[in-house]
Amino acid sequence: MRVHVADHPLIAHKLTYLRDKRTDTPTFRRLADELVTLLAYEATREVRVSPFEIETPVAPTTGIHLSTPKPLVVPILRAGLGMLDGMMRMLPTAEVGFLGMVRNEETLEAHTYANRLPDDLSNRQCYALDPMLATGGTLAAAVHFLAERGAHDITAITLLSAPEGIALLEEELKDLEPPVTLVTGAIDERLNEHGYIVPGLGDAGDRLYGVI
């Protein structure tokens, strides 16, 4: 697995305000949306493209457009939904699938409770969206789910990651056939005894949508 930390002053700036407990929900949503757009720029550097013939007002030329099949963007419910608009701003012609996963707070294992994905993902580039890579169980399960359906390559995009989560992903995915890339805004210090990232930003889902 390749890990890319998007080291950019604007990303660090927006993360600072996302972390601040005084940031209200509307502001948190806006900042998360803006941050994902910046991360999406980094994550799509290897998106597949094909030559495309056009005519400018001056002369014919060859440009590029996204190859077929189109990329598939997969937010992991529910918090991943808060990243969808920012990602689609960069890939407006991509298709969208949904994967519902929940973490057992006692065992910290992830379980799939819903999916709206094509049965066959052969030759598809997939982008999985999950704000926090904490223990790593949820994202590892999601990547395996996509790989089992034939995904050609998988890029996971997170706002923050913990070293423990990255280590688990590397272990769980080491024998996986499709290449996997993690693009993240920052790698934090550690996890606490409850499996939350330190210093982190709290529960991303709760801060995006309110406590349910």
C-alpha positions, 0 to 999 in steps of 0.5 A: 500500500502506498501512503501519500500525506498531502502536505500543503499549507491550505490543507493544514490551515483547514485541518486546524479549524476542523480540529477546533472544538469551537467550530460549529457544524455548518462551518465544519461541513464547509471546511470538510468539503473544501478540504476534500476538494484539495485532497481529491486533487492529489488523489486523482493524479493517476486517474485514467484518461484517453486522448480526445480530439477537439477544435479550439477557435483557432485550430484542431488539437488533441486533449484528454478525457476520462477513460471508460469505465468511469471512476467510481466514488464510494463514500462509506456511510455515514460520515463519508457522505460529508466528503462526497460533494468535495470529491464530485467537484473534482470528478463530476462525471464519476459514478457514485456507489454507497457502502454502509459500514459500522464499527462495533465499539467493543470489538472495534471490528467493522460490519457491512449493513448496506451497499449500493454498488455494481456487482462487477467492478472489473477495470474500475478505479475506485475512490473510497471516502472515509474521514477518519482512519483510526483503528483501520478496520472499517476502511480495510473491510471496505477495500476488501469489499471493493477488491472482491468485486473486481476493482482494478485499483483503489484509492482511499481518501481520509482527512486524518489517519492514525499510525495504528490504522495505517499499520493495520491497513498495510498488514490486512492488504499486503496480499491484496491483488489490486494496488491500494493508495491512501491519501490523507491530510495528516498522520496524527500521534496515536489512538486513545483507549477508546479507539479515537485519533489523538489529537484528532478532531472528535467524531467526524460523523457527529460533527458533520451531522449532529449527535444521533 
